[in-house]
Structures are given as C-alpha cells and as structure tokens.
C-alpha cells in the first residue's frame, strides 16, 4: 500500500519573522488537538536545544503519519496558500476584502451588474471610481434611481410569489373544507340511519313484549281450562259409579 504524503509549505521560511508569527498564531487556534499540543508549545522553545526548524520537521513528520495529522496539515497548507495569494495581490496593487452585504444591497448590485453585463466586482469598482467630485451627485442619483427600480421590481416579484403561495394555500383549504363537509354529511346520514334502526328495533321489542304477555295470559287461561276439564271428568266418573246397576 502506497504511503500517503503531504507537501511542505510553499515559500515558508523560518528566518522570516512574519512567517514565524503567522505559524504561531495559526497553530495557537488548534493547540487543543493532541498532535498540535505536542509540538506547538515546544516549537519555539529555544531552551530545548533544538532549532525551531527541526522541531517543525518533527511536527511535519507526525502529521504525515496519521489521517488526523494529514487533515490538520491540509488545513494549515490551505490557510498558508490564502496568505500567499493575498500578499501577491497586494504587491499588484490589489487588496482582498471580505465583508458582508445586506440581502437587499446584494440583489441590487447583482441586478446592476447584470444590466451592465459586468461582474459584481467590476460593477462595484466602476460605481465607486465614478464618484469624482463633479460626478458624485449625478452617479448617486442615478444609482438611487436604479436601486429604487430594482427594489420595486424585486419587491413586486416577492409579493407575486407570496400571493401565488397564498392563493395556492387558499385553494388547498377550500378543497379540505369541501371534503370535510362531505364527510360531515355522510356522518350525519349514517347517524340518522342508525337512529331509524334503533327506533325500529325498539318498536319490534315493544311488539314482542306485548306478544309475550299475551301468550303468557293465554297459557294461564289454558291451564285453568285444563283444571276445569279434569274436575268435570272426575265428577263424571263419580256419578257413573253411583248410576250404573250393581251386578251380583
């Protein structure tokens, strides 16, 4: 398996005080990491009897031997590359600025750059460079007019989108209301049907109860008739005994 390697810092020189200061400041931000903690503090300790360059070589080797170390070194190398690019731009009369713009201003600048067929950087430089004492008021007025137009168009576009979303939401809610009404109508009808069934069942139960009572009465009457029949039969048998001629 091929060992992964890392590249040294391009153009870094320990004899350059600004380079040393930058390295110390950068490593101080990551000194809690075990690898950095091990080598950061003694890196510039002259009492150890080891040159800072040699100590930095130890740090380089330690970073190269582990995945975490290589990741730390890549971040360090990226930061160092940015520093070199800023210095080169400064030598060419350019300075890299990093600042935040409001969303509204950014949208206005983007619209102006698009209208002029320029990059946002060139559009901003052109506007600023054009603000000479004799032209400043005219450019400012022109820019304000353009910004006002862009702002109005942007605001109108945003309002149209909001209106579209609101109408879409209204249609969805109306559809839900219709669906709920249909469900409520069906539930009401189901309840009416159930109530009707209950009423019919109650009537049937009442009718059955009446029939049951009638059957009970008929049963009692039948029993009484049976008793009367048995009594009559008994009386008839006794009468026959006395009326039949005796045989000797």
C-alpha positions as a printed NumPy array, in Angstrom:
array([[   0.   ,    0.   ,    0.   ],
       [   1.432,    3.379,   -1.045],
       [   2.077,    5.714,    1.861],
       [   0.199,    8.978,    1.62 ],
       [   2.453,   12.021,    1.641],
       [   1.956,   15.712,    2.281],
       [   3.728,   18.654,    0.694],
       [   5.796,   21.198,    2.669],
       [   4.556,   24.771,    2.95 ],
       [   5.487,   26.563,   -0.249],
       [   7.789,   29.531,    0.333],
       [   7.772,   29.213,    4.132],
       [  10.982,   30.45 ,    5.753],
       [  11.752,   30.266,    9.464],
       [  14.151,   33.187,    9.06 ],
       [  11.185,   35.365,    8.109],
       [   9.736,   36.788,   11.319],
       [   6.286,   37.369,    9.788],
       [   6.164,   33.72 ,    8.656],
       [   7.047,   32.527,   12.153],
       [   4.461,   34.819,   13.703],
       [   1.757,   33.626,   11.328],
       [   2.557,   29.974,   12.056],
       [   2.479,   30.568,   15.809],
       [  -0.855,   32.382,   15.576],
       [  -2.421,   29.703,   13.376],
       [  -1.278,   26.754,   15.492],
       [  -2.482,   28.52 ,   18.636],
       [  -6.045,   28.19 ,   17.309],
       [  -5.701,   24.389,   17.119],
       [  -3.466,   23.765,   20.127],
       [  -6.041,   21.532,   21.88 ],
       [  -5.502,   18.798,   19.296],
       [  -3.052,   16.152,   20.629],
       [  -0.66 ,   16.422,   17.675],
       [  -0.595,   20.215,   17.768],
       [  -0.431,   20.262,   21.55 ],
       [   2.616,   18.011,   21.476],
       [   4.561,   20.188,   19.046],
       [   3.073,   23.676,   19.278],
       [   4.311,   24.666,   22.722],
       [   7.924,   23.496,   22.267],
       [   8.029,   24.637,   18.65 ],
       [   9.632,   27.985,   19.516],
       [  11.273,   26.937,   22.779],
       [  14.94 ,   27.813,   22.253],
       [  15.903,   26.321,   25.618],
       [  15.273,   22.792,   24.314],
       [  18.433,   22.981,   22.258],
       [  16.542,   22.038,   19.092],
       [  16.089,   24.543,   16.318],
       [  12.56 ,   25.621,   15.569],
       [  13.043,   24.405,   12.01 ],
       [  13.994,   20.936,   13.25 ],
       [  11.066,   20.912,   15.647],
       [   8.74 ,   21.883,   12.809],
       [  10.113,   18.974,   10.765],
       [   9.118,   16.649,   13.614],
       [   5.628,   18.171,   13.517],
       [   5.518,   17.68 ,    9.726],
       [   6.511,   14.022,   10.065],
       [   3.95 ,   13.391,   12.795],
       [   1.204,   14.883,   10.625],
       [   2.246,   12.73 ,    7.673],
       [   1.979,    9.502,    9.678],
       [  -1.724,    9.713,   10.574],
       [  -5.017,   10.544,    8.881],
       [  -5.818,   13.166,   11.518],
       [  -2.388,   14.691,   11.103],
       [  -2.747,   14.884,    7.324],
       [  -6.103,   16.597,    7.76 ],
       [  -4.537,   19.174,   10.114],
       [  -1.714,   19.75 ,    7.641],
       [  -4.122,   20.225,    4.716],
       [  -5.972,   22.899,    6.681],
       [  -2.667,   24.549,    7.595],
       [  -1.492,   24.388,    3.981],
       [  -4.784,   25.866,    2.729],
       [  -4.541,   28.779,    5.163],
       [  -0.916,   29.389,    4.168],
       [  -1.867,   29.387,    0.477],
       [  -4.53 ,   32.048,    1.121],
       [  -1.945,   34.194,    2.904],
       [   0.432,   33.953,   -0.066],
       [  -2.312,   34.855,   -2.552],
       [  -3.306,   37.909,   -0.51 ],
       [   0.312,   39.065,   -0.409],
       [   0.69 ,   38.642,   -4.187],
       [  -2.493,   40.621,   -4.828],
       [  -1.249,   43.34 ,   -2.519],
       [   2.004,   43.547,   -4.486],
       [  -0.053,   44.057,   -7.66 ],
       [  -1.909,   46.95 ,   -6.078],
       [  -4.896,   44.86 ,   -5.104],
       [  -6.201,   44.087,   -1.652],
       [  -8.631,   41.291,   -0.95 ],
       [ -11.567,   42.464,    1.143],
       [ -14.041,   40.286,    2.938],
       [ -17.217,   41.936,    4.16 ],
       [ -20.914,   41.218,    4.456],
       [ -23.624,   42.87 ,    2.38 ],
       [ -27.293,   43.064,    3.202],
       [ -29.512,   40.8  ,    1.103],
       [ -31.263,   43.801,   -0.415],
       [ -27.981,   45.508,   -1.394],
       [ -26.616,   42.252,   -2.817],
       [ -29.7  ,   41.817,   -5.011],
       [ -29.431,   45.41 ,   -6.222],
       [ -25.739,   45.021,   -7.034],
       [ -26.442,   41.768,   -8.865],
       [ -29.168,   43.41 ,  -10.958],
       [ -26.944,   46.399,  -11.834],
       [ -24.049,   44.101,  -12.81 ],
       [ -26.346,   42.016,  -15.   ],
       [ -27.751,   45.115,  -16.689],
       [ -24.218,   46.38 ,  -17.442],
       [ -23.023,   42.897,  -18.444],
       [ -20.283,   43.083,  -15.81 ],
       [ -19.195,   41.056,  -12.832],
       [ -20.426,   42.336,   -9.476],
       [ -16.826,   43.217,   -8.556],
       [ -16.315,   45.306,  -11.713],
       [ -19.726,   46.954,  -11.356],
       [ -18.958,   47.979,   -7.777],
       [ -15.497,   49.275,   -8.729],
       [ -16.973,   51.254,  -11.626],
       [ -19.58 ,   52.873,   -9.396],
       [ -17.04 ,   53.804,   -6.712],
       [ -14.425,   55.061,   -9.204],
       [ -17.067,   57.143,  -10.974],
       [ -17.822,   59.079,   -7.803],
       [ -15.498,   62.02 ,   -8.555],
       [ -16.424,   65.415,   -7.019],
       [ -18.043,   66.581,  -10.279],
       [ -19.915,   63.371,  -10.953],
       [ -20.7  ,   62.116,   -7.478],
       [ -24.168,   63.649,   -7.157],
       [ -25.165,   62.501,  -10.637],
       [ -23.913,   58.954,  -10.058],
       [ -25.501,   58.769,   -6.635],
       [ -28.809,   59.991,   -8.028],
       [ -28.538,   57.55 ,  -10.925],
       [ -27.666,   54.691,   -8.594],
       [ -30.514,   55.563,   -6.242],
       [ -32.909,   55.621,   -9.195],
       [ -31.65 ,   52.253,  -10.408],
       [ -31.778,   50.849,   -6.888],
       [ -35.314,   52.157,   -6.481],
       [ -36.355,   50.493,   -9.73 ],
       [ -34.608,   47.253,   -8.835],
       [ -36.037,   47.384,   -5.321],
       [ -39.558,   47.903,   -6.691],
       [ -39.169,   45.054,   -9.18 ],
       [ -37.716,   42.802,   -6.501],
       [ -40.449,   43.679,   -4.035],
       [ -43.13 ,   43.174,   -6.705],
       [ -41.661,   39.799,   -7.623],
       [ -41.581,   38.754,   -3.972],
       [ -45.162,   39.912,   -3.452],
       [ -46.302,   37.99 ,   -6.533],
       [ -44.662,   34.85 ,   -5.212],
       [ -46.261,   35.372,   -1.797],
       [ -49.655,   35.983,   -3.44 ],
       [ -49.269,   32.844,   -5.554],
       [ -48.432,   30.787,   -2.469],
       [ -51.332,   32.355,   -0.536],
       [ -53.81 ,   31.566,   -3.36 ],
       [ -52.45 ,   28.038,   -3.552],
       [ -52.95 ,   27.637,    0.193],
       [ -56.494,   29.044,   -0.057],
       [ -57.367,   26.525,   -2.79 ],
       [ -55.989,   23.705,   -0.666],
       [ -58.017,   24.881,    2.344],
       [ -61.174,   25.216,    0.232],
       [ -60.677,   21.671,   -1.021],
       [ -60.24 ,   20.465,    2.553],
       [ -63.424,   22.307,    3.616],
       [ -65.425,   20.656,    0.795],
       [ -64.045,   17.269,    1.765],
       [ -64.894,   17.842,    5.436],
       [ -68.419,   18.938,    4.52 ],
       [ -68.93 ,   15.75 ,    2.51 ],
       [ -67.633,   13.666,    5.399],
       [ -69.884,   15.526,    7.844],
       [ -72.882,   14.993,    5.539],
       [ -72.155,   11.287,    5.322],
       [ -71.695,   11.022,    9.095],
       [ -74.999,   12.836,    9.66 ],
       [ -76.788,   10.465,    7.286],
       [ -75.196,    7.474,    8.983],
       [ -76.384,    8.78 ,   12.352],
       [ -79.923,    9.249,   11.007],
       [ -79.877,    5.69 ,    9.652],
       [ -78.668,    4.365,   12.992],
       [ -81.371,    6.303,   14.865],
       [ -84.01 ,    4.91 ,   12.485],
       [ -82.733,    1.392,   13.055],
       [ -82.834,    1.955,   16.807],
       [ -86.436,    3.201,   16.623],
       [ -87.475,    0.191,   14.512],
       [ -85.717,   -2.153,   16.918],
       [ -87.401,   -0.527,   19.905],
       [ -90.808,   -0.89 ,   18.209],
       [ -90.102,   -4.537,   17.429],
       [ -89.023,   -5.145,   21.019],
       [ -92.193,   -3.464,   22.314],
       [ -94.325,   -5.579,   19.954],
       [ -92.569,   -8.769,   21.008],
       [ -93.051,   -7.855,   24.667],
       [ -96.795,   -7.386,   24.096],
       [ -96.994,  -10.705,   22.264],
       [ -95.083,  -12.361,   25.065],
       [ -97.505,  -11.008,   27.656],
       [-100.484,  -12.149,   25.539],
       [ -99.001,  -15.628,   25.219],
       [ -98.486,  -15.727,   28.987],
       [-102.154,  -14.829,   29.582],
       [-103.345,  -17.447,   27.084],
       [-101.154,  -20.014,   28.781],
       [-102.713,  -19.205,   32.145],
       [-106.215,  -19.442,   30.651],
       [-105.331,  -22.764,   29.049],
       [-104.155,  -24.088,   32.389],
       [-107.428,  -23.005,   34.05 ],
       [-109.442,  -24.704,   31.317],
       [-107.419,  -27.869,   31.783],
       [-108.161,  -27.789,   35.521],
       [-111.864,  -27.351,   34.858],
       [-111.846,  -30.238,   32.369],
       [-110.111,  -32.5  ,   34.851],
       [-112.654,  -31.57 ,   37.563],
       [-115.566,  -32.287,   35.221],
       [-114.074,  -35.634,   34.246],
       [-113.63 ,  -36.528,   37.885],
       [-117.237,  -35.594,   38.71 ],
       [-118.496,  -37.584,   35.732],
       [-116.61 ,  -40.682,   36.805],
       [-118.044,  -40.444,   40.343],
       [-121.584,  -40.004,   39.001],
       [-121.201,  -43.018,   36.776],
       [-120.202,  -45.127,   39.714],
       [-123.485,  -44.422,   41.502],
       [-125.761,  -44.609,   38.494],
       [-124.586,  -47.906,   36.994],
       [-126.619,  -51.005,   38.199],
       [-124.841,  -53.246,   40.535],
       [-124.27 ,  -56.802,   39.393],
       [-124.435,  -59.661,   41.885]])
